[in-house]
Amino acid sequence: MAEYMLVKDPKYMLTRIPDNVPFEDAVLMDCLATAYHGIRQSAFRMGDNVVVSGAASIGLSLIQLLTIGGAGHITVLQPSPMKREMALKFGGDVAFNPLEEGDKLREKVMSLYGGIGADIAFECAGTHESFQTCLGLVRASGQVLNLGVTEKPTTVVPAAMVMRELDIKSSLAYDYEDVGKCLNYLAAGRLKVKELLSDIIPLDDLVEKGFNRLVVDKNLIKVVVAP
């Protein structure tokens, strides 16, 4: 795991969990810290209007942290009705199903932000369609911060990006500062994490109740294995 973490000092690979934070909450640290690091990597400022595309574990963590950070308005894009409901509960102001909205989506989102678009779009779904959508929803000189992961290629039109002076940036994992900050938020009760934990399963059920379920059940958020 070390090769994927932005660790500045090896001694911080292990971090003590505060006494009032149960393991069932701390196990979500990967999602929380990844979202927090994404915000740190972005150009986000208090009062910014934000689009979050994808409301799974990282997207829902991101919405909470953006709310704590003073986002002006948060638009969430997510096909799953249950996850859209959670996104609103966690701090989102409005949530759309991008599959149902189709061509009307951009018009609706732009109308929320004076016709010019959001300041930042956080891509958390990891799909070609989500990335393309984010590019079209930010204002001139706005930013798309890529948190989603996919190995499939996507196309961009450089001329369109140049004409709008778009900034595209990516974020990977987290470092010890991100973990420490999120643990402090957990200890202070400022983050909701229990609802992100869809199930806890034994190691013997990893394939059947873990991987196989995640493929077909789009309402699942995070399934944790307890060896």
Disulfide bonds with the S-S distance in Angstrom:
none
